[in-house]
């Protein structure tokens, strides 16, 4: 199982096979950036969702992810030596403005992408879904040509580009659609189920 946007790969028993977290000092740069702009930011430690404030954005993210937020006084003290990823949660228009700013500011130091339009997700450059898929395929002895990836977010792009068959969901951002070998219907239309039946 690939977790945290590719920062971790886990075995069926939950043991961690690959772990590429953001170093604490670098994570704090992003957290300070978010604090200065009054942005909601998530960090993680031992599968706990850590936040400094109870916000509508944080509650929405927690509902979507199924992880209850743990409100801490100071992320600097609450995080461990690394965090698998950081997520800024904000309205879509604000995320669209932040994406190029954050990419430029931490160019070469962080992989920055959106998953949902309101989530700006960050991992270290060596941690993305493509790298994790490559690691997992090698571990399982599956040739690249026999791998399939399906996605709809910018954070899926490295995985789609690496996979033998790239399946993109209708309505994805243009740069994601450009990577598609196949396009399927939006969630709820049965597109993925039909693809799996066909395969």
N, CA, C and O of each residue as an XYZ file, in Angstrom:
796
protein
N       0.846     -1.182      0.000
C       0.000      0.000      0.000
C       0.887      1.240      0.000
O       1.790      1.378      0.825
N       0.608      2.140     -0.945
C       1.331      3.412     -1.043
C       0.543      4.450     -0.256
O      -0.653      4.629     -0.483
N       1.212      5.134      0.669
C       0.560      6.081      1.569
C       1.224      7.453      1.490
O       2.331      7.601      0.972
N       0.522      8.443      2.014
C       1.068      9.797      2.140
C       1.671     10.304      0.834
O       2.780     10.838      0.811
N       0.921     10.129     -0.254
C       1.333     10.646     -1.561
C       2.663     10.051     -2.025
O       3.383     10.673     -2.807
N       2.989      8.856     -1.549
C       4.215      8.181     -1.967
C       5.349      8.279     -0.974
O       6.419      7.716     -1.205
N       5.140      8.981      0.129
C       6.208      9.112      1.123
C       6.446      7.813      1.881
O       7.532      7.595      2.418
N       5.427      6.945      1.927
C       5.584      5.649      2.582
C       5.002      4.539      1.715
O       4.023      4.735      0.995
N       5.632      3.366      1.804
C       5.064      2.140      1.253
C       4.995      1.150      2.407
O       5.958      0.997      3.158
N       3.856      0.478      2.547
C       3.655     -0.438      3.670
C       3.267     -1.822      3.174
O       2.651     -1.984      2.121
N       3.645     -2.799      3.958
C       3.272     -4.187      3.701
C       1.861     -4.431      4.241
O       1.343     -3.613      5.001
N       1.229     -5.553      3.854
C      -0.130     -5.836      4.351
C      -0.245     -5.850      5.875
O      -1.313     -5.565      6.417
N       0.841     -6.177      6.565
C       0.777     -6.193      8.032
C       0.982     -4.808      8.641
O       0.980     -4.662      9.863
N       1.159     -3.784      7.788
C       1.328     -2.426      8.285
C       2.768     -1.992      8.461
O       3.040     -0.815      8.701
N       3.702     -2.939      8.342
C       5.103     -2.554      8.507
C       5.539     -1.647      7.359
O       5.086     -1.802      6.225
N       6.427     -0.696      7.668
C       6.855      0.308      6.699
C       8.044     -0.224      5.897
O       9.076     -0.590      6.460
N       7.880     -0.260      4.572
C       8.932     -0.750      3.680
C       9.768      0.391      3.119
O      10.947      0.214      2.812
N       9.156      1.557      2.988
C       9.825      2.737      2.444
C       9.308      3.936      3.213
O       8.101      4.060      3.424
N      10.207      4.830      3.641
C       9.799      5.980      4.443
C      10.655      7.179      4.064
O      11.835      7.241      4.411
N      10.057      8.136      3.350
C      10.740      9.348      2.925
C       9.975     10.557      3.458
O       9.093     11.086      2.782
N      10.313     10.988      4.663
C       9.608     12.108      5.273
C      10.308     13.437      5.045
O      11.482     13.482      4.678
N       9.565     14.521      5.269
C      10.134     15.871      5.199
C      10.895     16.129      6.490
O      10.325     15.986      7.571
N      12.170     16.505      6.406
C      12.924     16.814      7.634
C      12.256     17.939      8.424
O      11.640     18.843      7.861
N      12.398     17.853      9.735
C      11.703     18.767     10.647
C      11.953     20.242     10.305
O      11.014     21.036     10.253
N      13.188     20.594     10.079
C      13.525     22.004      9.833
C      12.831     22.527      8.572
O      12.319     23.646      8.556
N      12.820     21.718      7.530
C      12.162     22.102      6.281
C      10.649     22.179      6.484
O       9.998     23.093      5.978
N      10.091     21.221      7.223
C       8.654     21.251      7.514
C       8.272     22.532      8.242
O       7.221     23.115      7.975
N       9.125     22.967      9.163
C       8.828     24.179      9.923
C       8.878     25.427      9.050
O       8.186     26.402      9.342
N       9.674     25.420      7.993
C       9.662     26.550      7.053
C       8.274     26.699      6.431
O       7.742     27.804      6.325
N       7.702     25.572      6.025
C       6.372     25.599      5.402
C       5.321     26.001      6.438
O       4.432     26.801      6.148
N       5.426     25.451      7.625
C       4.453     25.761      8.676
C       4.501     27.245      9.025
O       3.458     27.866      9.231
N       5.689     27.812      9.093
C       5.804     29.250      9.372
C       5.213     30.076      8.231
O       4.567     31.095      8.472
N       5.430     29.644      7.002
C       4.832     30.283      5.831
C       3.305     30.290      5.961
O       2.652     31.301      5.700
N       2.753     29.149      6.368
C       1.298     29.045      6.533
C       0.810     29.914      7.694
O      -0.225     30.571      7.585
N       1.545     29.920      8.792
C       1.150     30.738      9.942
C       1.075     32.215      9.569
O       0.125     32.910      9.931
N       2.082     32.685      8.845
C       2.138     34.107      8.486
C       0.971     34.525      7.608
O       0.599     35.699      7.584
N       0.386     33.567      6.881
C      -0.720     33.868      5.969
C      -2.056     33.365      6.506
O      -3.061     33.386      5.795
N      -2.067     32.913      7.754
C      -3.283     32.406      8.403
C      -3.918     31.281      7.593
O      -5.136     31.231      7.420
N      -3.069     30.377      7.098
C      -3.525     29.224      6.326
C      -3.578     27.995      7.212
O      -2.736     27.818      8.093
N      -4.565     27.151      6.979
C      -4.632     25.886      7.706
C      -3.587     24.925      7.134
O      -3.488     24.760      5.918
N      -2.813     24.298      8.012
C      -1.803     23.333      7.566
C      -1.874     22.083      8.432
O      -2.011     22.163      9.652
N      -1.776     20.913      7.772
C      -1.749     19.616      8.460
C      -0.333     19.073      8.459
O       0.404     19.232      7.486
N       0.043     18.432      9.556
C       1.259     17.622      9.619
C       0.849     16.260     10.186
O      -0.287     16.075     10.622
N       1.784     15.316     10.175
C       1.466     13.948     10.586
C       2.598     13.381     11.433
O       3.771     13.705     11.242
N       2.209     12.524     12.378
C       3.190     11.766     13.162
C       2.533     10.463     13.595
O       1.487     10.473     14.243
N       3.141      9.361     13.242
C       2.619      8.035     13.626
C       1.137      7.892     13.262
O       0.334      7.421     14.067
N       0.787      8.304     12.042
C      -0.579      8.225     11.520
C      -1.572      9.084     12.290
O      -2.777      8.833     12.249
N      -1.075     10.087     12.987
C      -1.943     11.062     13.651
C      -1.942     12.340     12.823
O      -0.897     12.779     12.341
N      -3.114     12.930     12.664
C      -3.276     14.186     11.936
C      -3.127     15.330     12.928
O      -3.958     15.499     13.820
N      -2.069     16.114     12.770
C      -1.746     17.172     13.727
C      -2.067     18.543     13.142
O      -1.679     18.847     12.014
N      -2.769     19.363     13.903
C      -3.085     20.734     13.508
C      -2.915     21.641     14.719
O      -3.006     21.193     15.862
N      -2.667     22.924     14.455
C      -2.525     23.866     15.568
C      -3.844     24.545     15.936
O      -3.991     25.055     17.047
N      -4.810     24.552     15.002
C      -6.073     25.249     15.247
C      -7.244     24.431     14.717
O      -7.123     23.696     13.737
N      -8.367     24.579     15.384
C      -9.621     23.987     14.907
C     -10.225     24.962     13.898
O     -10.704     26.031     14.275
N     -10.201     24.595     12.621
C     -10.690     25.484     11.568
C     -11.704     24.743     10.697
O     -11.712     23.512     10.672
N     -12.563     25.482      9.979
C     -13.476     24.812      9.042
C     -12.728     23.994      7.998
O     -13.173     22.910      7.622
N     -11.580     24.516      7.522
C     -10.775     23.783      6.539
C     -10.254     22.483      7.131
O     -10.253     21.444      6.470
N      -9.817     22.548      8.369
C      -9.306     21.351      9.040
C     -10.394     20.317      9.268
O     -10.160     19.118      9.111
N     -11.593     20.778      9.641
C     -12.701     19.855      9.857
C     -13.122     19.195      8.542
O     -13.434     18.005      8.508
N     -13.127     19.976      7.465
C     -13.486     19.412      6.155
C     -12.481     18.348      5.743
O     -12.863     17.282      5.261
N     -11.186     18.638      5.933
C     -10.151     17.667      5.576
C     -10.289     16.405      6.421
O     -10.200     15.291      5.904
N     -10.504     16.581      7.707
C     -10.632     15.433      8.610
C     -11.815     14.558      8.205
O     -11.720     13.331      8.221
N     -12.928     15.194      7.842
C     -14.104     14.439      7.400
C     -13.775     13.644      6.141
O     -14.124     12.469      6.031
N     -13.101     14.292      5.193
C     -12.770     13.625      3.925
C     -11.786     12.476      4.139
O     -11.937     11.407      3.547
N     -10.777     12.698      4.987
C      -9.718     11.694      5.172
C     -10.112     10.598      6.158
O      -9.536      9.511      6.137
N     -11.083     10.875      7.016
C     -11.459      9.900      8.030
C     -10.522      9.872      9.224
O     -10.608      8.977     10.065
N      -9.624     10.853      9.299
C      -8.693     10.944     10.426
C      -9.148     12.061     11.362
O      -9.304     13.198     10.917
N      -9.363     11.772     12.636
C      -9.729     12.865     13.545
C      -8.526     13.776     13.784
O      -7.427     13.281     14.035
N      -8.710     15.102     13.711
C      -7.567     15.997     13.936
C      -7.179     16.035     15.404
O      -8.032     15.985     16.290
N      -5.905     16.124     15.640
C      -5.379     16.268     16.993
C      -4.818     17.682     17.108
O      -3.803     18.002     16.489
N      -5.470     18.518     17.889
C      -5.048     19.913     18.016
C      -3.905     19.990     19.016
O      -4.031     19.553     20.160
N      -2.795     20.550     18.568
C      -1.596     20.657     19.401
C      -1.241     22.136     19.554
O      -1.591     22.964     18.713
N      -0.545     22.448     20.638
C      -0.174     23.840     20.897
C       0.859     24.334     19.892
O       0.824     25.487     19.463
N       1.791     23.435     19.517
C       2.916     23.865     18.679
C       3.378     22.682     17.830
O       3.872     21.691     18.369
N       3.222     22.776     16.508
C       3.666     21.693     15.626
C       5.169     21.460     15.727
O       5.639     20.342     15.514
N       5.912     22.491     16.044
C       7.363     22.350     16.189
C       7.700     21.276     17.220
O       8.632     20.495     17.031
N       6.950     21.245     18.290
C       7.193     20.252     19.348
C       6.448     18.945     19.104
O       6.909     17.877     19.506
N       5.304     19.031     18.449
C       4.464     17.843     18.293
C       4.947     16.899     17.196
O       4.753     15.688     17.297
N       5.580     17.442     16.141
C       6.065     16.588     15.055
C       7.318     15.836     15.494
O       8.004     16.223     16.440
N       7.592     14.749     14.776
C       8.826     14.011     15.020
C       9.958     14.570     14.159
O       9.854     15.685     13.647
N      11.042     13.800     13.995
C      12.170     14.244     13.174
C      11.790     14.472     11.714
O      12.419     15.265     11.013
N      10.742     13.757     11.260
C      10.214     13.961      9.909
C       8.692     13.892      9.965
O       8.114     13.383     10.926
N       8.059     14.409      8.926
C       6.619     14.219      8.725
C       6.433     13.723      7.297
O       7.086     14.241      6.391
N       5.562     12.732      7.059
C       5.444     12.179      5.709
C       5.070     13.220      4.663
O       5.603     13.214      3.554
N       4.149     14.116      5.021
C       3.752     15.170      4.095
C       3.138     16.311      4.887
O       2.800     16.164      6.061
N       2.999     17.447      4.222
C       2.283     18.599      4.755
C       1.167     18.932      3.782
O       1.321     18.763      2.572
N       0.050     19.404      4.303
C      -1.082     19.768      3.453
C      -1.617     21.122      3.905
O      -2.002     21.297      5.061
N      -1.635     22.074      2.980
C      -2.318     23.348      3.205
C      -3.723     23.199      2.627
O      -3.890     22.784      1.481
N      -4.727     23.541      3.428
C      -6.123     23.436      3.008
C      -6.692     24.848      2.924
O      -6.655     25.605      3.894
N      -7.218     25.191      1.748
C      -7.750     26.538      1.521
C      -8.727     26.482      0.352
O      -8.791     25.471     -0.348
N      -9.488     27.547      0.132
C     -10.391     27.567     -1.033
C      -9.615     27.381     -2.340
O      -8.436     27.723     -2.435
N     -10.297     26.836     -3.331
C      -9.645     26.482     -4.596
C      -8.917     27.663     -5.233
O      -7.794     27.502     -5.711
N      -9.530     28.839     -5.249
C      -8.888     30.002     -5.872
C      -7.588     30.357     -5.162
O      -6.611     30.744     -5.802
N      -7.578     30.225     -3.847
C      -6.372     30.532     -3.080
C      -5.291     29.480     -3.330
O      -4.111     29.816     -3.430
N      -5.684     28.217     -3.430
C      -4.721     27.148     -3.744
C      -4.111     27.381     -5.120
O      -2.910     27.185     -5.306
N      -4.933     27.801     -6.091
C      -4.416     28.088     -7.435
C      -3.360     29.194     -7.398
O      -2.385     29.148     -8.148
N      -3.551     30.177     -6.535
C      -2.568     31.260     -6.388
C      -1.319     30.774     -5.666
O      -0.205     31.173     -6.007
N      -1.501     29.916     -4.673
C      -0.381     29.453     -3.858
C       0.517     28.462     -4.594
O       1.729     28.448     -4.378
N      -0.064     27.634     -5.460
C       0.691     26.554     -6.106
C       1.985     27.039     -6.747
O       3.040     26.503     -6.406
N       1.979     28.023     -7.659
C       3.249     28.450     -8.255
C       4.185     29.123     -7.258
O       5.406     29.019     -7.381
N       3.616     29.813     -6.269
C       4.440     30.495     -5.259
C       5.213     29.479     -4.425
O       6.420     29.609     -4.220
N       4.493     28.468     -3.949
C       5.117     27.447     -3.098
C       6.100     26.606     -3.908
O       7.172     26.267     -3.407
N       5.756     26.264     -5.152
C       6.678     25.504     -6.001
C       7.986     26.261     -6.210
O       9.067     25.676     -6.139
N       7.885     27.550     -6.464
C       9.092     28.347     -6.705
C       9.905     28.508     -5.423
O      11.132     28.411     -5.444
N       9.228     28.749     -4.324
C       9.930     28.999     -3.054
C      10.737     27.787     -2.597
O      11.848     27.936     -2.088
N      10.178     26.578     -2.779
C      10.874     25.371     -2.325
C      11.305     24.484     -3.498
O      11.367     23.260     -3.379
N      11.597     25.124     -4.624
C      12.018     24.403     -5.829
C      13.246     23.540     -5.533
O      14.243     24.017     -4.991
N      13.151     22.261     -5.899
C      14.251     21.336     -5.652
C      14.301     20.786     -4.240
O      15.055     19.852     -3.967
N      13.509     21.349     -3.339
C      13.508     20.905     -1.945
C      12.217     20.185     -1.570
O      12.208     19.350     -0.665
N      11.109     20.513     -2.275
C       9.825     19.877     -2.020
C       9.136     19.564     -3.338
O       9.260     20.313     -4.306
N       8.409     18.452     -3.370
C       7.484     18.154     -4.459
C       6.144     18.727     -4.027
O       5.621     18.363     -2.974
N       5.584     19.625     -4.839
C       4.361     20.343     -4.470
C       3.307     20.097     -5.543
O       3.558     20.303     -6.730
N       2.139     19.660     -5.122
C       1.056     19.386     -6.079
C      -0.277     19.477     -5.359
O      -0.334     19.497     -4.130
N      -1.348     19.531     -6.141
C      -2.682     19.454     -5.561
C      -3.193     18.028     -5.715
O      -2.870     17.335     -6.680
N      -3.992     17.608     -4.748
C      -4.696     16.326     -4.871
C      -6.135     16.677     -5.228
O      -6.549     16.514     -6.376
N      -6.891     17.156     -4.258
C      -8.167     17.803     -4.553
C      -7.896     19.298     -4.776
O      -6.851     19.798     -4.359
N      -8.803     20.001     -5.414
C      -8.541     21.415     -5.722
C      -8.294     22.301     -4.501
O      -7.736     23.391     -4.630
N      -8.707     21.838     -3.311
C      -8.530     22.642     -2.103
C      -7.367     22.166     -1.232
O      -7.163     22.683     -0.133
N      -6.602     21.182     -1.717
C      -5.487     20.630     -0.937
C      -4.173     20.847     -1.676
O      -3.999     20.369     -2.796
N      -3.254     21.566     -1.048
C      -1.907     21.744     -1.581
C      -0.982     20.837     -0.772
O      -0.743     21.082      0.410
N      -0.466     19.795     -1.409
C       0.281     18.752     -0.701
C       1.770     18.831     -1.014
O       2.170     19.100     -2.147
N       2.580     18.591      0.013
C       4.032     18.676     -0.121
C       4.713     17.444      0.460
O       4.378     16.984      1.551
N       5.672     16.924     -0.290
C       6.550     15.855      0.181
C       7.966     16.217     -0.253
O       8.168     17.212     -0.949
N       8.946     15.413      0.155
C      10.288     15.659     -0.357
C      10.349     15.196     -1.813
O       9.553     14.347     -2.214
N      11.275     15.733     -2.611
C      11.293     15.414     -4.046
C      11.403     13.922     -4.368
O      10.906     13.476     -5.402
N      12.046     13.154     -3.495
C      12.176     11.713     -3.763
C      10.923     10.940     -3.369
O      10.873      9.721     -3.527
N       9.917     11.634     -2.862
C       8.693     10.966     -2.410
C       7.521     11.449     -3.247
O       6.973     12.526     -3.010
N       7.146     10.645     -4.223
C       5.920     10.904     -4.969
C       5.334      9.548     -5.339
O       5.965      8.516     -5.112
N       4.145      9.546     -5.901
C       3.478      8.284     -6.183
C       4.195      7.473     -7.258
O       4.127      6.244     -7.257
N       4.885      8.156     -8.179
C       5.637      7.438     -9.213
C       6.814      6.683     -8.645
O       7.031      5.516     -8.974
N       7.581      7.348     -7.786
C       8.729      6.704     -7.143
C       8.271      5.520     -6.301
O       8.895      4.459     -6.305
N       7.172      5.718     -5.580
C       6.652      4.650     -4.731
C       6.153      3.470     -5.568
O       6.370      2.314     -5.204
N       5.486      3.761     -6.688
C       5.013      2.685     -7.560
C       6.199      1.919     -8.151
O       6.164      0.692     -8.239
N       7.236      2.633     -8.549
C       8.434      1.973     -9.081
C       9.062      1.059     -8.036
O       9.453     -0.066     -8.346
N       9.158      1.541     -6.799
C       9.706      0.744     -5.690
C       8.860     -0.506     -5.459
O       9.391     -1.607     -5.319
N       7.535     -0.326     -5.419
C       6.644     -1.441     -5.126
C       6.653     -2.472     -6.250
O       6.667     -3.675     -5.988
N       6.645     -2.012     -7.492
C       6.681     -2.939     -8.627
C       7.965     -3.764     -8.615
O       7.932     -4.970     -8.859
N       9.098     -3.113     -8.331
C      10.373     -3.830     -8.264
C      10.337     -4.867     -7.142
O      10.798     -5.995     -7.316
N       9.789     -4.480     -6.000
C       9.731     -5.396     -4.858
C       8.860     -6.612     -5.160
O       9.162     -7.723     -4.724
N       7.780     -6.396     -5.908
C       6.861     -7.482     -6.243
C       7.249     -8.219     -7.522
O       6.631     -9.227     -7.866
N       8.268     -7.728     -8.232
C       8.702     -8.363     -9.467
C       7.739     -8.154    -10.622
O       7.629     -9.001    -11.508
N       7.040     -7.025    -10.613
C       6.091     -6.711    -11.684
C       6.773     -5.778    -12.683
O       7.223     -4.699    -12.296
N       6.862     -6.165    -13.959
C       7.475     -5.274    -14.947
C       6.680     -3.974    -15.097
O       5.458     -3.953    -14.943
N       7.397     -2.903    -15.398
C       6.752     -1.597    -15.565
C       5.604     -1.656    -16.569
O       4.556     -1.047    -16.356
N       5.802     -2.385    -17.653
C       4.784     -2.452    -18.711
C       3.482     -3.070    -18.213
O       2.439     -2.891    -18.842
N       3.524     -3.794    -17.094
C       2.323     -4.462    -16.573
C       1.692     -3.700    -15.411
O       0.821     -4.226    -14.719
N       2.129     -2.476    -15.201
C       1.528     -1.665    -14.128
C       0.484     -0.726    -14.719
O       0.591     -0.292    -15.866
N      -0.520     -0.426    -13.915
C      -1.596      0.481    -14.308
C      -1.781      1.489    -13.183
O      -1.793      1.128    -12.007
N      -1.922      2.747    -13.555
C      -2.219      3.783    -12.565
C      -3.461      4.545    -13.016
O      -3.641      4.821    -14.202
N      -4.307      4.875    -12.055
C      -5.485      5.686    -12.338
C      -5.497      6.859    -11.382
O      -5.270      6.691    -10.184
N      -5.762      8.052    -11.905
C      -5.773      9.220    -11.038
C      -6.421     10.418    -11.686
O      -6.767     10.405    -12.868
N      -6.580     11.475    -10.870
C      -7.218     12.687    -11.371
C      -6.596     13.964    -10.830
O      -7.069     15.058    -11.140
N      -5.536     13.844    -10.023
C      -4.931     15.027     -9.406
C      -3.511     15.261     -9.881
O      -2.872     14.370    -10.441
N      -3.026     16.472     -9.650
C      -1.641     16.784    -10.019
C      -0.657     15.906     -9.252
O       0.432     15.610     -9.745
N      -1.038     15.493     -8.054
C      -0.152     14.618     -7.286
C      -0.078     13.213     -7.877
O       0.799     12.433     -7.504
N      -0.992     12.879     -8.798
C      -0.966     11.570     -9.470
C      -0.052     11.556    -10.690
O       0.264     10.485    -11.209
N       0.376     12.725    -11.154
C       1.095     12.816    -12.417
C       2.368     11.962    -12.472
O       2.559     11.262    -13.466
N       3.249     11.979    -11.462
C       4.443     11.125    -11.544
C       4.105      9.635    -11.660
O       4.803      8.892    -12.351
N       3.046      9.203    -10.991
C       2.605      7.808    -11.051
C       2.067      7.481    -12.445
O       2.369      6.425    -13.001
N       1.280      8.382    -12.998
C       0.719      8.176    -14.332
C       1.821      8.128    -15.389
O       1.761      7.331    -16.326
N       2.828      8.987    -15.229
C       3.929      9.033    -16.195
C       4.800      7.780    -16.120
O       5.392      7.376    -17.121
N       4.882      7.163    -14.938
C       5.737      5.973    -14.792
C       5.016      4.696    -15.215
O       5.645      3.786    -15.755
N       3.735      4.617    -14.982
C       2.985      3.370    -15.182
C       2.954      2.942    -16.651
O       3.059      3.766    -17.559
N       2.809      1.652    -16.852
C       2.683      1.119    -18.208
C       1.416      1.580    -18.890
O       1.404      1.796    -20.102
N       0.337      1.735    -18.117
C      -0.926      2.232    -18.647
C      -1.406      3.340    -17.721
O      -1.638      3.114    -16.533
N      -1.552      4.545    -18.277
C      -1.991      5.700    -17.492
C      -3.461      5.969    -17.766
O      -3.846      6.268    -18.897
N      -4.276      5.863    -16.734
C      -5.715      6.054    -16.840
C      -6.078      7.311    -16.056
O      -5.832      7.389    -14.852
N      -6.657      8.283    -16.732
C      -6.981      9.558    -16.093
C      -8.486      9.746    -16.071
O      -9.193      9.419    -17.024
N      -8.951     10.281    -14.959
C     -10.380     10.510    -14.770
C     -10.794     11.813    -15.455
O     -10.118     12.835    -15.334
N     -11.889     11.759    -16.160
C     -12.454     12.923    -16.838
C     -12.560     14.104    -15.868
O     -12.958     13.933    -14.716
N     -12.204     15.292    -16.340
C     -12.290     16.482    -15.493
C     -11.009     16.793    -14.747
O     -10.957     17.775    -14.005
N      -9.969     15.982    -14.922
C      -8.679     16.239    -14.279
C      -8.045     17.498    -14.880
O      -8.429     17.911    -15.974
N      -7.073     18.119    -14.181
C      -6.387     19.280    -14.756
C      -5.755     18.939    -16.111
O      -5.403     17.784    -16.351
N      -5.609     19.921    -16.991
C      -5.108     19.665    -18.346
C      -3.771     18.935    -18.399
O      -3.575     18.062    -19.245
N      -2.840     19.288    -17.493
C      -1.531     18.630    -17.528
C      -1.622     17.163    -17.123
O      -0.780     16.355    -17.517
N      -2.637     16.817    -16.341
C      -2.846     15.419    -15.960
C      -3.491     14.665    -17.123
O      -3.087     13.548    -17.445
N      -4.490     15.278    -17.746
C      -5.127     14.659    -18.906
C      -4.128     14.414    -20.034
O      -4.270     13.457    -20.794
N      -3.120     15.277    -20.143
C      -2.119     15.127    -21.209
C      -1.299     13.853    -21.048
O      -0.703     13.378    -22.014
N      -1.262     13.297    -19.848
C      -0.485     12.079    -19.589
C      -1.289     10.804    -19.832
O      -0.764      9.704    -19.661
N      -2.548     10.937    -20.225
C      -3.456      9.788    -20.276
C      -3.247      8.906    -21.496
O      -3.120      9.390    -22.621
N      -3.213      7.598    -21.251
C      -3.374      6.615    -22.325
C      -4.861      6.331    -22.536
O      -5.308      6.039    -23.646
N      -5.617      6.427    -21.430
C      -7.065      6.212    -21.463
C      -7.714      7.244    -20.538
O      -7.123      7.630    -19.529
N      -8.910      7.687    -20.873
C      -9.685      8.572    -20.010
C     -10.971      7.841    -19.645
O     -11.643      7.280    -20.510
N     -11.306      7.852    -18.362
C     -12.526      7.198    -17.884
C     -13.443      8.231    -17.242
O     -13.030      9.359    -16.972
N     -14.679      7.840    -17.003
C     -15.668      8.748    -16.426
C     -15.354      9.125    -14.997
O     -14.544      8.486    -14.325
N     -16.005     10.165    -14.552
C     -15.842     10.667    -13.187
C     -16.319      9.626    -12.161
O     -17.051      8.701    -12.514
N     -15.908      9.774    -10.894
C     -16.390      8.868     -9.859
C     -17.918      8.805     -9.864
O     -18.602      9.815    -10.028
N     -18.423      7.603     -9.680
C     -19.869      7.403     -9.675
C     -20.436      6.989    -11.014
O     -21.610      6.632    -11.105
N     -19.607      7.032    -12.074
C     -20.095      6.654    -13.406
C     -19.724      5.222    -13.777
O     -20.142      4.726    -14.823
N     -18.938      4.551    -12.923
C     -18.560      3.169    -13.196
C     -17.384      3.021    -14.140
O     -17.103      1.917    -14.608
N     -16.689      4.119    -14.430
C     -15.582      4.071    -15.380
C     -14.457      3.139    -14.962
O     -13.959      2.358    -15.773
N     -14.059      3.220    -13.706
C     -12.970      2.364    -13.234
C     -13.410      0.905    -13.183
O     -12.638      0.018    -13.547
N     -14.619      0.648    -12.746
C     -15.131     -0.728    -12.686
C     -15.158     -1.366    -14.075
O     -14.775     -2.524    -14.243
N     -15.614     -0.599    -15.068
C     -15.647     -1.118    -16.436
C     -14.239     -1.405    -16.968
O     -14.013     -2.407    -17.646
N     -13.301     -0.513    -16.651
C     -11.917     -0.715    -17.066
C     -11.358     -2.001    -16.458
O     -10.730     -2.797    -17.155
N     -11.587     -2.203    -15.159
C     -11.076     -3.391    -14.484
C     -11.721     -4.655    -15.036
O     -11.046     -5.672    -15.199
N     -13.013     -4.607    -15.323
C     -13.695     -5.746    -15.933
C     -13.064     -6.073    -17.293
O     -12.824     -7.235    -17.619
N     -12.806     -5.038    -18.064
C     -12.216     -5.235    -19.394
C     -10.820     -5.836    -19.291
O     -10.466     -6.727    -20.063
N     -10.039     -5.356    -18.352
C      -8.685     -5.845    -18.200
C      -8.648     -7.262    -17.622
O      -7.568     -7.823    -17.431
